[in-house]
Amino acid sequence: MRWRSLLATAFAAAFAVAPLAPGSAMADDDTSTVSWSVRPSSADGPDGRAWIELDVDPGEEVAEHLSVFNYGDRDVDFRLSAADGYFTETGRFNMLPADHESVDAGTWISLQTSVSVPAKSGVTVPFTISVPENATPGDHLAGVAASISSAGSGNVAVESRVGFRVLSRVSGELQPALTAYVLATYEGSVNPFEPGTAVVDYAISNTGNTRLAATPVIAVSGPFGAFAQSIPGDAIDEMGPGETRTFRVEVPDVWPLGLLSVDVSADPHVVPAESDTTPLPAAQSTALTAAIPWSQLVVVLVVVLLVWWWRRDRRRLRRDLQRQVAEAREQVRTEGEGRASVGVGIAAVIVAVGLILAVPVSATADTGADGIVIDIEIQPVEPPERASTVPRLPATGAEIDAWTIAAGGTLSALGVLLVASRRRRTAAPDR
C-alpha cells in the first residue's frame, strides 16, 4: 500500500528556547511508540545550544552537526531533512512541510537523507551550510529535522518531525523596518446610557531584512481627541523578514461620537536585542470609522417628540383660553349694553321729570278716535317780579316754588351721572 505523507506535526518543543524535549510517534511498521529528540551538536555531541544562529558572509561555508537520540526500545531509521523556516501566528518556529519546496536558507543546507539510531542511544550527523555568493544581507531562516512516518486513518500516513532552527544572518547593510495596517468597526450598545466597543483588526508586517520584535499599542479617540484611550496589543516576540502577523482586539467603553480615530503603533527592535541598539522608527497606521449613536438618537427623537407634543398642546390650551375669554367679554358687553339701555331710559325719565318740575309746563288732553292724546308744552320761566306774586301753570294752575325747581335740577343731575356711569361700565370689558 502506498502511503501519502501530510503536513508534519509540530516540532514537539524542538524549536522552543528551552532544551529540546523528545518527540514521540507510532512507527508505521511496528506497534511500539518511538520517542526521540534532535539537538545542535559539535563533532563530539550536543553542545548545549537550543538552536544554531550564525553570522555569515556571502559565499561562506559552515560545518555543523546535529545529534539524534532514540529513547525507544528498538532501533529506528529516521528521515533527515532541511527546509525554509518561519514563525507561526502564535510566535512558534516551524519549517515548511515536505510537500513544499524551499527557496531560501533551506536550500543552503546539505544533509544526509537518513540515519539509523539504535535503541537507547544517539547518533551525531554532520551537515554543511553553504551561503550563496548572491545571498542578500539580513536574516535567513531554516530548520533541520529527523522524522518518521506513522499510520494514520485510512490510506493516510502522518510524518512526525522533531528538529531545531538554523538562523543565518548574512553580512551587509541591515535595514530593519516595520509596517502597520489597521481597520476598525464600531459596535454600539442597545442601552443608550452605556458605551459600545471598537473592534480593531490590524496587521504588523516585517518589511525589513532582520528579525524583529515589537509590542503594538492601539489608541481610540473621538473628534479632537475626545475620550481617548489606549490598550497594549499582543506582544510579538520575534518575526522573520517578510512575515506578517494579524490581530483582532476589542476596545471597550467607547462612546459613539459620530467618528472614531483608531491608531496602531509599534516600536520595533532587532532580534537578538544586543545585535543592534539603534532606536528604530515606529510603525504607525490610522483608520477612521463611523460610530453612529443609534440608541442615543432614538432617545433624542423621543424627547423631541415629547417637547413638540407639549408645546402643541400648550398652544391649543392657550387658544381655547383666549376663545373663552373673548366669549366672556362678548357676553359681558352684551349684558352691559342691555343694562345701559335700561339705565339710560331711567335717566331720561328722571331728566324729563326734573325739567318738568323746573320749568312751567302747559298740558292739554283730548280724547279722540285714536285714543287719548296728551300735548305738553314747556314754557320758559320769566324772571319773577319783585312782587310776591307766585306764577301759576297756565293749564293746571299749579304753583312752582324754589323747592320744586331745586328738586328738578337735582333729578336732572342724577340722571346725567347715571348715564355716564352706565357708559363706563359698558366700555370696561374692552380694556
C-alpha positions in Angstrom: 0.0 0.0 0.0 1.3 3.4 -1.0 1.3 5.9 1.9 0.7 9.7 1.3 2.5 12.0 3.8 0.8 15.0 5.2 1.8 18.2 7.0 4.2 17.3 9.8 3.0 17.6 13.3 4.5 20.4 15.5 8.2 20.0 16.4 7.2 18.9 19.9 9.2 21.7 21.6 12.0 21.2 19.1 12.0 24.9 18.3 11.5 26.2 21.8 14.0 28.3 23.6 14.4 25.7 26.4 16.5 22.5 25.8 14.6 20.3 23.3 12.1 17.8 24.7 11.8 14.4 22.9 9.1 13.9 20.3 7.1 10.7 20.1 5.1 8.8 17.4 3.8 5.4 16.5 6.0 3.9 13.7 4.2 2.6 10.6 6.0 -0.8 10.7 5.5 -1.5 14.4 3.0 -1.0 17.2 5.6 0.4 19.6 5.9 4.0 20.3 9.0 5.8 19.2 10.4 8.7 21.2 13.3 10.8 20.0 14.9 14.2 20.0 17.2 16.3 17.8 19.8 18.8 19.2 22.6 21.0 17.8 26.0 19.4 18.4 29.6 19.6 17.8 31.6 16.6 16.4 31.7 15.2 20.0 27.9 15.5 20.7 25.4 18.0 22.0 27.0 21.4 22.9 24.1 23.0 24.9 22.7 25.2 22.2 19.0 25.3 21.7 19.4 26.2 18.0 22.1 27.3 15.6 22.5 31.0 14.9 25.2 32.2 12.6 26.7 35.4 11.2 28.0 34.5 7.7 29.3 36.2 4.6 28.1 35.6 1.1 30.0 32.6 -0.3 30.9 31.2 3.1 30.5 27.6 4.0 30.0 26.5 7.6 30.2 22.9 9.0 27.7 22.0 11.7 26.4 18.8 13.4 23.2 17.5 14.8 22.5 14.6 17.2 19.5 12.3 17.0 18.6 10.4 20.2 16.3 7.4 20.2 14.7 6.8 23.6 12.7 3.7 22.5 13.4 0.0 23.0 14.2 -0.7 19.3 16.3 0.6 16.5 14.7 3.3 14.3 15.5 4.6 10.9 14.9 8.4 10.8 14.5 10.5 7.8 16.6 13.7 7.9 15.6 16.9 6.1 16.1 20.6 5.9 13.7 23.3 4.8 12.9 27.0 4.9 11.7 28.2 8.3 9.2 30.7 9.5 7.4 31.9 12.7 3.7 31.0 13.1 1.0 33.4 14.1 1.5 32.2 17.7 5.2 33.0 17.5 6.4 29.4 17.4 9.1 28.4 14.9 8.2 25.9 12.2 9.6 24.7 8.8 7.9 24.1 5.6 6.3 20.6 5.2 7.8 18.0 2.9 5.4 18.8 0.1 6.5 22.5 -0.1 9.6 23.4 -1.9 12.2 25.6 -0.1 13.6 28.7 -1.9 15.8 30.3 0.7 18.1 29.1 3.5 16.6 25.6 3.5 18.4 25.1 0.2 21.7 26.1 1.7 21.9 23.0 4.0 23.4 19.8 2.8 22.4 16.9 4.9 22.3 13.1 4.5 18.8 11.8 3.9 18.5 9.3 6.8 20.2 7.9 9.9 19.7 4.7 11.8 19.8 5.1 15.6 20.0 2.2 18.0 17.6 1.9 20.9 18.5 3.9 24.0 21.3 5.8 22.2 22.1 8.7 19.9 24.0 9.4 16.7 25.7 12.6 15.6 25.3 13.6 12.0 27.4 16.4 10.2 25.8 18.8 7.8 27.0 21.9 5.9 25.6 25.4 5.4 26.7 26.9 2.1 25.9 30.6 1.7 25.4 31.6 -1.9 27.5 34.4 -3.3 24.4 36.4 -4.2 22.8 36.0 -0.7 21.1 39.2 0.3 22.1 40.9 3.6 19.9 40.1 6.6 18.3 37.2 8.3 17.5 33.9 6.6 15.5 31.2 8.4 15.8 27.4 8.0 15.4 24.3 10.1 16.6 20.7 10.2 14.6 17.7 11.5 14.5 14.0 12.0 11.2 12.4 11.1 9.3 9.1 11.0 6.1 8.1 9.3 3.2 6.7 11.3 -0.1 5.2 10.3 -3.0 7.5 10.1 -6.6 6.9 9.3 -7.5 5.3 6.0 -4.8 5.5 3.4 -3.0 8.4 5.0 0.4 8.4 6.7 1.4 11.1 9.1 5.0 12.4 9.2 6.2 13.4 12.6 9.2 15.6 12.8 11.5 16.9 15.6 14.2 19.4 14.9 15.6 22.9 15.6 16.0 26.2 13.8 19.1 27.3 11.8 19.3 31.1 11.6 21.8 32.7 9.3 22.5 36.5 9.2 24.3 37.4 6.1 26.6 40.4 6.4 25.8 43.6 4.7 23.5 46.6 5.3 20.8 45.7 7.7 17.5 47.5 7.1 15.1 46.8 9.9 11.6 48.1 9.1 8.1 47.5 10.4 4.8 48.5 8.8 1.3 48.6 10.4 -2.1 48.4 8.8 -5.4 48.8 10.6 -9.2 48.6 10.0 -11.8 49.2 12.6 -15.6 49.0 13.2 -17.9 50.1 15.9 -20.4 48.0 17.8 -22.8 50.2 19.7 -24.8 49.3 22.8 -28.6 48.9 22.8 -28.6 50.7 26.2 -28.2 54.4 25.3 -26.6 55.0 28.6 -23.7 52.5 28.1 -20.7 52.9 25.7 -20.0 50.5 22.9 -17.0 48.6 21.7 -14.4 49.4 18.9 -13.4 46.2 17.1 -9.9 46.7 15.7 -8.3 44.5 13.1 -4.6 45.2 12.5 -1.6 43.7 10.9 2.1 44.2 11.6 4.5 43.4 8.8 8.2 43.0 8.9 9.3 44.8 5.7 13.0 44.9 6.6 15.7 42.2 6.3 16.2 41.4 10.0 14.2 39.6 12.7 12.2 42.0 14.7 10.2 42.1 18.0 7.5 44.7 18.8 4.6 45.5 21.2 1.7 47.2 19.4 -0.4 49.9 21.1 -3.9 50.6 20.0 -5.4 54.0 20.7 -9.0 55.0 20.1 -10.4 58.6 20.3 -13.3 60.7 19.2 -13.2 64.0 17.3 -10.5 66.4 18.5 -9.1 63.6 20.7 -12.2 63.3 22.9 -12.4 60.3 25.3 -9.1 59.0 24.1 -7.9 55.7 25.5 -5.2 53.1 24.5 -4.5 49.5 25.3 -1.5 47.3 24.5 -1.7 44.7 21.8 -0.3 41.2 21.8 3.5 41.2 22.1 5.4 40.0 19.0 8.5 38.2 20.4 10.0 37.5 17.0 9.1 37.6 13.4 11.2 37.0 10.3 11.7 39.2 7.3 8.6 39.3 5.0 6.3 37.9 7.7 3.0 39.5 8.8 1.1 39.0 12.0 -2.7 39.7 12.1 -4.6 40.5 15.2 -8.0 41.5 16.4 -8.7 43.4 19.6 -11.8 44.8 21.1 -11.5 48.2 22.9 -14.3 48.6 25.4 -16.0 51.7 26.9 -16.0 53.7 23.6 -18.8 56.3 23.3 -20.3 56.8 19.8 -19.2 60.3 18.9 -20.0 60.1 15.2 -16.4 59.5 14.1 -13.7 57.5 15.7 -10.0 57.6 15.1 -8.1 54.3 15.6 -4.3 54.4 15.7 -2.0 51.5 15.8 1.7 52.0 16.6 4.5 49.5 17.2 8.1 50.3 18.3 10.3 47.6 16.7 13.7 46.4 17.9 16.1 44.0 16.2 16.4 40.4 17.5 18.6 39.5 19.2 18.4 42.8 21.1 22.2 43.0 21.6 22.9 42.9 17.9 21.6 46.5 17.3 20.6 49.0 19.9 19.9 51.9 17.5 16.3 53.2 18.0 14.1 52.4 15.1 11.1 54.4 13.8 7.8 53.2 15.0 5.3 51.7 12.6 2.0 53.6 12.6 -1.3 53.4 10.9 -4.6 55.3 11.4 -8.1 54.4 10.4 -11.4 56.3 10.7 -14.7 54.6 11.4 -18.2 55.8 11.8 -19.7 55.5 15.3 -23.3 56.4 14.9 -25.1 56.8 18.3 -28.3 55.0 17.1 -29.7 54.3 20.6 -28.9 57.8 21.8 -30.6 59.2 18.6 -33.7 57.3 19.4 -33.8 58.8 22.9 -33.2 62.3 21.5 -36.0 61.7 18.9 -38.4 60.6 21.7 -37.5 63.7 23.7 -38.1 66.0 20.7 -41.4 64.4 20.0 -42.5 64.9 23.7 -41.4 68.5 23.6 -43.2 69.1 20.3 -46.4 67.5 21.7 -46.2 69.5 24.9 -45.7 72.8 23.0 -48.5 71.9 20.6 -50.9 71.0 23.5 -49.9 74.2 25.3 -50.7 76.3 22.2 -54.1 74.6 21.9 -54.8 75.3 25.6 -53.8 79.0 25.1 -56.1 79.3 22.1 -59.0 77.7 24.0 -58.4 80.1 26.9 -58.3 83.1 24.6 -61.5 82.0 22.9 -63.2 81.5 26.3 -62.0 84.9 27.4 -63.3 86.5 24.2 -66.7 84.8 24.6 -66.9 86.0 28.2 -66.1 89.6 27.2 -68.7 89.5 24.5 -71.3 88.2 27.0 -70.4 90.9 29.5 -70.5 93.5 26.7 -74.0 92.3 25.6 -75.3 92.3 29.2 -73.7 95.7 29.9 -75.3 97.2 26.8 -78.7 95.9 27.9 -78.3 97.3 31.4 -77.0 100.5 30.0 -80.1 100.8 27.8 -82.4 100.4 30.9 -80.3 102.9 32.8 -80.4 105.4 30.0 -84.1 105.1 29.9 -84.5 105.6 33.6 -82.1 108.5 33.4 -84.1 110.0 30.6 -87.3 109.8 32.6 -85.5 111.4 35.6 -84.2 114.2 33.5 -87.6 114.7 31.9 -89.3 114.8 35.4 -86.7 117.3 36.5 -87.3 119.5 33.6 -91.0 119.4 34.1 -90.6 120.4 37.7 -88.1 123.1 37.0 -89.9 125.0 34.2 -93.5 125.9 33.5 -95.4 123.3 31.6 -98.7 123.5 29.9 -100.6 120.3 29.1 -103.8 119.6 27.3 -105.6 116.2 26.9 -108.1 115.2 24.2 -110.0 112.1 23.6 -110.3 111.2 20.0 -110.9 108.2 17.8 -107.3 107.1 18.1 -107.3 107.2 21.9 -106.1 109.8 24.4 -103.7 112.4 23.1 -101.6 114.4 25.6 -99.8 117.6 24.5 -97.1 119.0 26.8 -95.7 122.4 26.2 -92.6 123.6 28.2 -92.5 127.4 28.6 -89.5 129.4 29.7 -89.7 130.9 33.1 -89.8 134.7 33.3 -87.8 136.3 36.0 -90.0 136.8 39.0 -91.3 140.2 39.8 -90.3 141.9 43.0 -93.9 141.4 43.9 -94.7 138.4 45.8 -96.9 137.1 43.0 -96.4 133.4 42.6 -96.5 132.1 38.9 -99.1 129.7 38.1 -99.2 126.9 35.5 -101.5 128.2 32.7 -103.3 124.9 32.2 -103.3 123.4 35.7 -102.9 126.4 37.9 -100.1 124.6 39.9 -97.7 126.7 41.7 -93.9 126.4 41.2 -91.8 127.4 44.1 -87.9 127.3 44.6 -88.0 123.9 46.2 -89.6 122.4 43.2 -87.1 123.9 40.9 -84.2 122.6 43.1 -85.7 119.1 43.1 -85.9 119.1 39.3 -82.3 120.2 38.9 -81.1 117.6 41.3 -83.0 114.8 39.5 -81.6 116.0 36.2 -78.0 115.9 37.5 -78.6 112.4 38.9 -79.8 111.3 35.5 -76.7 112.6 33.7 -74.4 110.9 36.3 -76.3 107.6 35.9 -75.9 107.7 32.1 -72.2 108.4 32.4 -71.7 105.6 34.8 -73.5 103.1 32.6 -71.3 104.1 29.7 -68.1 103.5 31.7 -69.3 100.0 32.8 -70.2 99.1 29.3 -66.8 100.1 28.0 -64.8 98.4 30.9 -64.8 94.8 29.4 -62.9 96.1 26.3 -59.9 97.2 28.3 
